[in-house]
């Protein structure tokens, strides 16, 4: 579960992170004050077709938001791979894990290019 440390307050950084996620096809919701949920795909098609839902395969994960002792924002990304297995067996699990890895890599790359990424824990 990577934790990225970004320069700036959460009011400055979270909209950038959501914009990056939207560029990757995810929709963002805020189930709690300190958490954002990202989803893409179609849950109904995924439950009916499993891993065979193709591009409609439903992927979801959350990231928690916090502020460190220096006033910078940290984002902790969490993906429940077991949920992918429930939705699509071994293939669904692999799809979920691959999508999660691609997302985290894109987040690292994009925040670094924008000069926001300070580090990772």
C-alpha positions in Angstrom: 0.0 0.0 0.0 2.1 2.9 -1.2 1.9 6.3 0.4 2.8 9.3 -1.7 3.9 12.5 -0.1 2.9 15.6 -2.2 3.9 19.2 -1.8 1.0 21.4 -0.7 -2.2 21.2 1.2 -4.9 18.7 0.5 -7.0 21.5 -1.0 -4.2 22.0 -3.5 -3.3 18.4 -4.2 -6.4 16.4 -4.0 -8.1 18.1 -7.0 -4.9 17.4 -9.1 -5.0 13.7 -8.0 -8.7 13.4 -8.9 -8.0 15.1 -12.3 -5.2 12.5 -13.0 -7.5 9.7 -12.0 -10.3 11.1 -14.3 -7.8 11.2 -17.1 -7.3 7.5 -16.6 -11.0 6.8 -16.8 -11.9 6.7 -13.1 -14.8 8.5 -11.4 -14.2 9.9 -7.9 -16.5 9.9 -4.9 -15.8 10.9 -1.4 -17.3 8.4 1.0 -15.7 10.1 4.0 -14.0 13.4 4.8 -10.5 11.8 4.7 -11.0 9.3 1.9 -11.7 9.2 -1.9 -13.0 6.2 -3.8 -12.1 5.7 -7.4 -14.1 3.5 -9.8 -14.2 2.6 -13.4 -16.1 0.0 -15.5 -19.5 -1.4 -15.0 -20.3 -3.3 -11.8 -23.4 -5.0 -13.2 -21.6 -6.3 -16.3 -18.7 -7.4 -14.2 -20.9 -9.4 -11.8 -22.7 -11.0 -14.7 -19.7 -11.7 -17.0 -16.8 -11.7 -14.5 -13.4 -11.2 -16.1 -15.1 -11.5 -19.5 -16.6 -8.0 -19.1 -13.5 -6.7 -21.0 -13.1 -2.9 -20.8 -16.3 -2.8 -18.7 -14.6 -4.8 -15.9 -15.3 -2.9 -12.7 -12.2 -1.7 -10.8 -12.4 0.2 -7.5 -10.0 1.4 -4.8 -9.7 4.1 -2.3 -7.1 6.5 -1.1 -6.8 8.0 2.3 -5.7 11.6 2.8 -3.7 13.1 5.5 -1.2 15.9 6.4 2.3 15.2 7.7 4.2 17.2 10.3 5.5 19.6 7.6 2.1 20.5 6.3 2.4 18.3 3.1 -0.3 16.0 1.9 0.1 12.2 2.0 -2.1 9.9 0.0 -2.3 6.2 1.0 -3.7 4.1 -1.9 -5.5 0.8 -1.0 -6.8 -1.8 -3.3 -8.8 -4.9 -2.3 -7.5 -7.5 -4.7 -9.8 -10.1 -3.1 -12.8 -8.2 -4.4 -11.4 -8.6 -8.0 -11.2 -12.3 -7.4 -14.8 -12.4 -6.3 -15.9 -10.5 -9.4 -13.8 -12.4 -11.9 -11.9 -15.3 -10.4 -8.1 -15.5 -11.0 -8.4 -13.4 -14.2 -10.4 -10.8 -12.4 -7.8 -10.7 -9.5 -5.0 -10.2 -12.0 -6.9 -7.5 -13.9 -7.6 -5.6 -10.6 -3.9 -5.9 -9.5 -2.6 -4.7 -12.9 -5.0 -1.8 -13.1 -4.0 -0.8 -9.5 -0.3 -1.0 -10.4 -0.8 1.1 -13.6 -2.8 3.7 -11.6 -0.1 4.1 -8.9 2.7 4.3 -11.5 0.7 6.9 -13.4 0.1 8.9 -10.2 3.8 8.8 -9.4 4.8 9.9 -12.9 2.2 12.7 -13.2 2.7 14.2 -9.8 6.5 14.1 -10.3 6.1 15.9 -13.7 4.0 18.5 -12.0 6.6 19.1 -9.3 4.3 17.8 -6.5 5.9 14.5 -5.6 8.2 14.9 -2.6 8.6 11.2 -1.8 7.1 7.9 -1.0 6.8 5.6 2.1 
